[in-house]
Amino acid sequence: MADLFSTPIIVTVILGTVGLAIPVIDALKKERGSNNKLYSGIAFGALVVAIGFVIFRIFSGEVMPAVAFSKGVLADDLFGSFFAVALLIVSIMVTASSWNYMKGRTNPAAYYSLILLSSIGMILIGYSTDLVMLLIAWELMSIPTYALAAFSKRDPISNEAAIKYFMFGALSSAILVFAIGLVYGITGTTNIGIAIQTMASLAKNLIPVGLLAIGLFIAGFGFKMGLVPFHMWLPDAYEGSPTTIGALLAAGTKKAGFSAALRVIVLGMFALNLNWTVTLAIVAVFTMTLGNFGALIQRSVPRILAYSSIAQAGYIMIGIALAPYSDQALTGSLFHIINHAVMKSAGFIAAAAVATALASYSLERYRGLGRRMPITAIAFSISLLALAGVPPLNGFWSKLVLFGAAINSGPMVSWGPYLAIAGVLNSALSLGYYAWIMRKMYMEEGPDMSRVKEPKAMVAVLIFAMIFMVGFGIWHAPILDFASKAIPHNLTSIVHVVSNIR
């Protein structure tokens, strides 16, 4: 069992207590459903306290170094804390911006409660070192987001998106249950470390079952990460969901999927001595390429951002494909994960600000936005340039680390430098649709060029995002160092390390 005063337990208590208290407070009030500002403030406060506690534990040295395995179900380590910080930043940005988005809408108590409960699931995934715990956290993350995706219940597009999201989400969960069942069947345990130790010495007749289990894990996590060919649901779900929830899905749940994949898939490949790196590299190239080409033909900004999110998953996969050969590659993946969490959240929140002020998601409504909503436009532009990897913004540095690791892997794997070439070409391709949006905002004029009042809460969130993207672009060392410390090092000897776990 995890220490009762460990980081994941305390964060769960904070967010769970507040998440369950908000609907109770709403039920006790005479005017139900009319306190958006109150509930937003309570949820925001709980998330700030939670991230403050995580950061305090990190700096106080009470969090152990990043570990691949743990005897318990939760590991209070730097790997989990890294994802907790990234995911809590996303939840804070979404909650703060929702103060404007939910103004005048019904059921705000349920909305903020669901965000907090989903945040618990996302955070626990990063700390999970047991497959059953991981599955519980996975469902705790997913189920609230199904309801949040359908929150605009009178909108047919939203209902359609929610149904697709639910169907594919249920499928991914079923695949994971099957995979966990196979692992338990051949190893007799659900502890990730002990299971991988056992899988490292499987009898020959059981190796195909182990291979099937790893393949099912890749498919199950791939749905949430938005990898090709498991990406089909993603553009519709992101477009139909409330735009702020699109940020939670693209920048939050997707990153939780990567944390689960890093705990299970990479280490499982080591245990079975699998050379699946080429397969993962091919998935990375197809994911980034299809995502970028898909974005080029869209006319709805949330759909453009959705396809962009698929492409970004491809860049992160470069580091996972090269994990057996380079700690730098995995560091680059984690570095890009936290950068992408802020960049993509800023993009969706900027789109939400435009939707709130102009009641439209169409790209044509962005004509002249630089004059009509100047702060939103500049923040959106910076987020797009950061996503493209333009220096000196933060996205440039994480891509540089990823592509540099791919080039440096050349002496070990001949195809490594080609991943870097594919990444650079795709980053250049992405500028096509990022620049297209910026051209609409600054170089075209719409029929109405009058100034529009920008949503204050969303503007505050976008200002924070701009400071983050520019600040950590100029001085990227702290986050890079954090990402480096968050990975379990010497992964190539991981199977021998497992033998110490009893």
C-alpha positions in Angstrom: 0.0 0.0 0.0 1.1 3.6 -0.6 2.0 5.8 2.3 -1.2 7.6 3.5 0.7 10.9 3.4 2.3 10.3 -0.1 1.8 12.8 -2.9 -0.8 10.9 -4.9 -3.0 10.1 -1.8 -3.0 13.7 -0.5 -3.7 15.1 -4.0 -6.6 12.6 -4.4 -8.0 13.6 -1.0 -7.9 17.3 -1.9 -9.4 17.1 -5.3 -11.8 14.3 -4.4 -13.2 16.1 -1.4 -13.7 19.3 -3.3 -15.0 17.5 -6.4 -17.7 15.7 -4.3 -18.5 18.8 -2.2 -19.3 21.1 -5.1 -22.5 19.2 -6.1 -23.5 19.0 -2.4 -23.1 22.7 -2.0 -25.2 23.2 -5.1 -27.9 20.9 -3.9 -28.2 22.8 -0.6 -28.5 26.2 -2.2 -31.9 27.7 -2.9 -30.9 28.8 -6.4 -29.3 25.7 -7.9 -27.1 26.0 -11.0 -26.6 29.7 -10.7 -23.2 30.0 -9.0 -20.7 29.5 -11.8 -18.3 32.0 -10.3 -18.4 30.3 -6.9 -17.8 26.8 -8.2 -15.1 27.9 -10.6 -13.3 29.6 -7.7 -13.6 26.6 -5.4 -12.3 24.2 -8.1 -9.5 26.6 -9.1 -8.5 26.9 -5.5 -8.4 23.1 -5.0 -6.2 22.6 -8.1 -3.8 25.4 -7.0 -3.5 23.8 -3.5 -2.9 20.4 -5.2 -0.1 21.6 -7.5 1.4 23.6 -4.7 1.6 20.4 -2.6 3.2 18.5 -5.4 5.8 21.2 -6.0 6.5 21.5 -2.2 7.1 17.7 -2.0 9.5 17.9 -4.9 11.5 20.7 -3.6 11.5 19.3 0.0 13.1 16.1 -1.3 10.3 13.9 0.1 9.6 12.5 -3.4 11.9 9.6 -4.4 13.8 9.6 -7.6 12.1 8.3 -10.7 11.7 4.5 -10.6 10.6 2.0 -13.2 8.9 -0.2 -10.6 7.6 -0.3 -7.1 6.4 -3.0 -4.7 3.1 -1.1 -4.1 0.4 0.1 -6.3 1.5 3.7 -6.3 5.1 5.1 -6.5 5.6 8.5 -5.0 8.4 9.3 -7.4 9.6 12.1 -9.7 8.1 10.4 -12.8 4.6 10.6 -11.3 5.2 14.1 -10.0 6.3 15.3 -13.4 3.1 14.3 -15.0 1.1 15.5 -12.0 2.5 19.0 -12.5 1.9 19.0 -16.2 -1.7 17.7 -15.9 -2.6 20.0 -13.0 -1.4 23.0 -15.1 -3.8 21.9 -17.8 -6.7 21.5 -15.3 -6.0 24.9 -13.8 -6.0 26.6 -17.2 -9.2 24.8 -18.2 -11.0 25.6 -14.9 -10.0 29.3 -14.9 -11.0 29.8 -18.5 -14.3 28.0 -17.9 -15.4 30.9 -15.7 -16.2 32.8 -18.9 -17.2 29.8 -20.9 -19.8 28.5 -18.4 -21.3 31.9 -17.7 -25.0 31.7 -18.3 -24.9 27.9 -18.9 -26.6 25.3 -16.8 -25.1 22.8 -14.3 -21.8 24.5 -13.5 -21.5 22.4 -10.3 -21.5 19.1 -12.2 -19.1 20.6 -14.8 -16.4 21.6 -12.3 -16.9 18.5 -10.2 -16.3 16.3 -13.3 -13.1 18.2 -14.2 -11.7 17.6 -10.7 -12.6 13.9 -10.7 -11.1 13.4 -14.1 -7.9 15.2 -12.9 -7.6 12.7 -10.1 -7.6 9.8 -12.6 -5.0 11.5 -14.9 -2.7 12.1 -11.9 -3.0 8.6 -10.5 -2.1 7.1 -13.9 1.3 8.7 -13.7 1.9 7.3 -10.2 0.5 3.8 -10.9 2.9 0.8 -10.7 0.1 -1.9 -10.6 -2.0 -2.8 -13.6 -5.3 -2.9 -11.7 -4.6 0.5 -10.1 -3.7 1.8 -13.6 -7.0 0.6 -14.9 -9.0 2.1 -12.1 -7.2 5.4 -12.6 -7.8 5.1 -16.4 -11.6 4.7 -15.9 -11.7 7.5 -13.3 -10.0 9.8 -15.9 -12.2 8.7 -18.8 -15.7 8.4 -17.4 -16.1 12.1 -16.4 -14.7 13.2 -19.7 -17.5 11.3 -21.5 -20.0 13.4 -19.7 -18.0 16.6 -20.2 -17.7 15.9 -24.0 -21.6 15.8 -24.1 -22.1 18.8 -21.9 -23.7 20.8 -24.6 -26.5 18.3 -24.7 -28.8 20.3 -27.0 -26.1 20.5 -29.7 -26.4 17.5 -32.1 -22.7 17.8 -33.0 -21.8 17.6 -29.4 -24.0 14.5 -28.9 -22.5 12.8 -31.9 -18.9 13.6 -30.8 -19.7 12.3 -27.3 -21.1 9.0 -28.6 -18.0 8.5 -30.8 -15.7 9.3 -27.9 -17.6 7.0 -25.6 -17.6 4.1 -28.0 -13.9 4.4 -28.8 -13.1 5.0 -25.1 -15.0 1.9 -24.0 -13.2 -0.1 -26.7 -9.8 1.1 -25.5 -10.8 0.2 -21.9 -11.9 -3.3 -23.0 -8.6 -3.8 -24.9 -6.7 -2.8 -21.7 -8.8 -5.2 -19.6 -8.0 -8.0 -22.0 -4.3 -7.1 -22.0 -4.2 -7.0 -18.2 -6.0 -10.4 -18.0 -3.4 -11.9 -20.3 -0.5 -10.5 -18.2 -2.0 -11.8 -15.0 -2.7 -15.2 -16.6 0.9 -15.8 -17.7 2.6 -14.1 -14.7 0.2 -14.5 -11.8 0.6 -10.9 -10.7 -0.6 -7.4 -11.6 2.4 -5.6 -10.2 4.1 -4.1 -13.3 7.6 -4.7 -12.0 7.1 -8.3 -10.9 5.1 -9.0 -14.1 7.9 -7.8 -16.3 10.4 -9.8 -14.3 8.4 -12.9 -14.9 7.8 -12.0 -18.6 11.6 -11.8 -19.0 11.9 -15.5 -18.4 8.7 -16.8 -20.0 8.6 -20.3 -21.4 8.7 -20.3 -25.2 5.1 -21.4 -25.5 3.9 -18.4 -23.5 6.0 -15.8 -25.4 3.2 -15.3 -28.1 0.8 -14.5 -25.3 3.2 -11.9 -24.0 3.6 -10.4 -27.4 -0.2 -10.2 -27.8 -0.5 -8.5 -24.4 2.1 -5.8 -25.3 0.4 -5.3 -28.7 -3.0 -4.9 -26.9 -1.4 -2.3 -24.5 -0.1 -0.3 -27.5 -3.6 -0.4 -29.1 -5.4 0.5 -25.8 -3.1 3.4 -24.9 -2.9 4.4 -28.6 -6.6 5.3 -28.7 -6.1 7.8 -25.9 -2.8 9.1 -27.2 -4.3 9.7 -30.7 -1.8 7.5 -32.6 -2.4 6.4 -36.1 -4.4 4.2 -36.8 -6.3 4.7 -33.5 -7.0 8.4 -34.1 -10.3 8.2 -36.0 -12.5 9.5 -33.1 -10.3 12.4 -32.1 -11.2 15.3 -34.5 -14.9 14.8 -34.1 -14.7 14.5 -30.3 -12.5 17.6 -29.9 -14.7 19.7 -32.2 -18.0 18.6 -30.6 -16.9 19.0 -27.0 -17.0 22.4 -25.3 -13.8 24.1 -26.5 -12.4 24.3 -23.0 -12.9 20.5 -22.6 -11.2 20.1 -25.9 -8.1 21.5 -24.1 -8.5 19.0 -21.3 -8.7 16.1 -23.8 -5.9 17.3 -26.0 -3.5 18.5 -23.4 -4.6 16.4 -20.4 -5.9 12.9 -21.1 -3.6 12.5 -24.0 -0.6 13.1 -21.8 -1.9 10.6 -19.2 -2.0 8.1 -22.0 1.7 8.7 -22.6 2.5 8.3 -18.9 0.8 4.9 -18.9 2.5 3.8 -22.1 5.9 4.7 -20.7 5.3 2.7 -17.5 4.1 -0.4 -19.3 4.9 -0.6 -23.1 8.5 0.5 -23.1 9.4 -1.7 -20.1 7.4 -4.6 -21.4 9.4 -4.5 -24.7 12.6 -4.8 -22.7 11.3 -7.8 -20.7 10.4 -9.7 -23.9 13.6 -8.6 -25.6 11.4 -7.1 -28.4 12.8 -5.1 -31.2 9.6 -3.1 -31.8 11.4 0.1 -32.0 11.2 0.1 -35.8 7.4 -0.4 -35.5 7.1 2.5 -33.1 9.2 4.7 -35.3 6.9 3.9 -38.3 3.9 4.7 -36.1 5.5 8.0 -35.1 6.2 9.0 -38.8 2.7 8.1 -39.9 1.1 9.8 -36.9 2.9 13.2 -37.4 2.4 13.1 -41.2 -1.2 12.2 -41.3 -2.0 14.7 -38.5 -0.3 17.5 -40.4 -1.9 16.7 -43.8 -5.3 16.3 -42.1 -5.0 19.8 -40.5 -4.2 21.4 -43.9 -7.7 20.7 -45.3 -9.8 21.7 -42.3 -11.9 24.8 -42.0 -12.9 24.6 -38.3 -10.3 25.8 -35.8 -11.0 23.1 -33.2 -10.5 20.4 -36.0 -7.2 22.0 -37.1 -6.0 21.9 -33.4 -7.3 18.3 -33.2 -5.2 17.1 -36.2 -2.3 19.2 -34.9 -2.6 17.3 -31.6 -2.3 14.0 -33.5 0.9 15.3 -35.2 2.4 16.3 -31.9 1.8 12.8 -30.6 4.0 11.6 -33.4 6.8 13.9 -32.3 6.6 12.5 -28.7 6.6 9.0 -30.1 10.1 9.6 -31.5 11.5 9.6 -28.0 9.6 6.4 -27.1 10.8 4.6 -30.2 14.4 5.5 -29.3 14.0 4.8 -25.6 16.2 1.7 -25.6 19.1 3.6 -27.1 19.0 7.0 -25.5 18.0 8.6 -22.2 18.1 11.9 -24.1 15.3 10.7 -26.4 13.0 9.9 -23.5 14.0 13.2 -21.8 12.9 14.9 -25.1 9.6 13.2 -25.0 8.9 14.3 -21.4 10.1 17.8 -22.2 7.8 18.1 -25.2 4.9 16.6 -23.1 5.0 19.4 -20.6 5.6 22.1 -23.2 2.8 20.7 -25.4 0.4 20.7 -22.4 0.6 24.5 -22.2 0.9 25.2 -25.9 -2.1 23.1 -26.8 -4.2 24.3 -23.9 -3.5 27.9 -24.9 -4.6 27.1 -28.5 -7.9 25.6 -27.4 -8.6 28.3 -24.9 -7.9 31.0 -27.5 -10.4 29.2 -29.7 -12.8 29.1 -26.8 -12.4 32.9 -26.3 -13.2 33.5 -29.9 -16.2 31.2 -29.7 -17.4 33.0 -26.5 -17.1 36.4 -28.1 -18.0 35.7 -31.7 -20.1 32.5 -31.4 -18.3 30.7 -34.2 -15.6 28.1 -34.7 -15.2 28.8 -38.4 -11.8 29.9 -39.6 -13.4 32.7 -41.6 -14.5 34.4 -38.4 -10.8 34.8 -37.5 -10.3 37.4 -40.2 -9.1 40.7 -38.6 -9.0 39.1 -35.2 -5.6 40.8 -34.5 -7.5 44.1 -34.3 -10.8 42.9 -32.9 -9.3 40.7 -30.1 -5.6 41.6 -29.9 -4.6 39.8 -26.7 -6.3 36.6 -27.8 -4.8 36.8 -31.3 -1.2 37.4 -30.1 -1.5 34.5 -27.5 -3.0 32.2 -30.2 -0.1 33.2 -32.6 2.5 32.5 -30.0 1.0 29.1 -29.2 0.9 28.2 -32.9 4.5 29.2 -33.4 5.5 27.3 -30.3 3.7 24.2 -31.6 5.6 24.6 -34.9 8.9 24.8 -33.1 9.9 28.3 -34.0 12.7 29.7 -31.8 13.1 31.0 -29.2 9.7 29.6 -27.9 9.6 26.6 -25.6 8.4 24.2 -28.4 11.6 24.8 -30.3 13.8 23.4 -27.5 11.8 20.3 -26.8 11.8 19.4 -30.6 15.5 20.2 -30.7 16.2 17.7 -27.9 14.0 15.1 -29.6 15.5 15.5 -33.1 19.0 15.8 -31.7 18.5 12.5 -29.9 17.3 10.9 -33.1 20.4 12.1 -35.0 22.7 11.0 -32.1 21.2 7.5 -32.3 22.7 7.0 -35.8 25.6 4.8 -34.6 23.2 2.5 -32.9 20.2 2.4 -35.2 20.6 3.4 -38.9 17.1 4.7 -39.2 17.4 7.1 -36.2 18.5 10.2 -38.2 15.6 9.6 -40.6 13.2 10.2 -37.7 14.8 13.6 -37.2 14.4 14.4 -40.9 10.7 13.3 -40.8 10.2 15.5 -37.7 11.8 18.6 -39.3 9.9 18.2 -42.5 6.6 17.8 -40.7 7.4 20.8 -38.5 7.9 22.8 -41.7 4.6 21.4 -43.1 2.7 22.4 -40.0 3.7 26.0 -40.6 1.4 25.8 -43.6 -1.8 25.7 -41.5 -0.4 27.6 -38.5 0.6 30.5 -40.8 -2.8 30.2 -42.6 -4.6 31.0 -39.3 -2.2 33.8 -38.5 -2.7 35.3 -42.0 -6.5 35.3 -41.4 -6.0 37.1 -38.1 -3.5 39.8 -39.2 -3.6 40.1 -43.0 -7.3 39.9 -43.8 -10.3 42.0 -42.9 -13.7 40.7 -42.1 -17.1 42.5 -42.7 -17.1 43.8 -39.1 -13.8 45.1 -37.8 -15.1 46.6 -34.6 -13.3 45.8 -31.3 -14.8 42.9 -29.3 -14.7 42.6 -25.5 -12.3 39.7 -24.7 -13.3 37.3 -21.9 -11.3 38.4 -18.9 -10.6 35.0 -17.3 -9.5 33.5 -20.6 -7.3 36.5 -21.3 -5.6 36.0 -17.9 -5.0 32.3 -18.7 -3.6 33.2 -22.1 -1.3 35.8 -20.6 0.0 33.1 -18.2 0.5 30.8 -21.2 2.4 33.5 -23.2 4.7 34.0 -20.2 5.3 30.3 -20.0 6.0 29.8 -23.7 8.3 32.8 -24.1 9.9 32.5 -20.6 10.8 28.9 -20.9 11.8 29.4 -24.5 14.4 32.0 -23.4 15.4 29.9 -20.3 14.5 26.3 -20.9 17.0 24.7 -18.5 14.7 24.2 -15.5 12.1 22.2 -17.3 14.7 20.3 -19.3 16.4 19.4 -16.0 13.0 18.4 -14.5 12.3 16.2 -17.5 15.7 14.6 -17.3 15.3 13.7 -13.6 11.8 12.3 -14.2 12.9 9.4 -16.3 14.2 6.1 -14.9 17.8 6.0 -16.2 19.7 3.0 -17.6 16.7 1.4 -19.1 18.8 -1.0 -21.0 19.6 -2.9 -17.8 16.0 -2.7 -16.5 15.4 -6.4 -16.6 18.3 -7.0 -14.2 17.0 -4.2 -11.9 13.6 -6.0 -11.7 15.2 -9.1 -10.1 15.7 -7.1 -6.9 11.9 -6.7 -6.5 10.4 -9.5 -4.4 
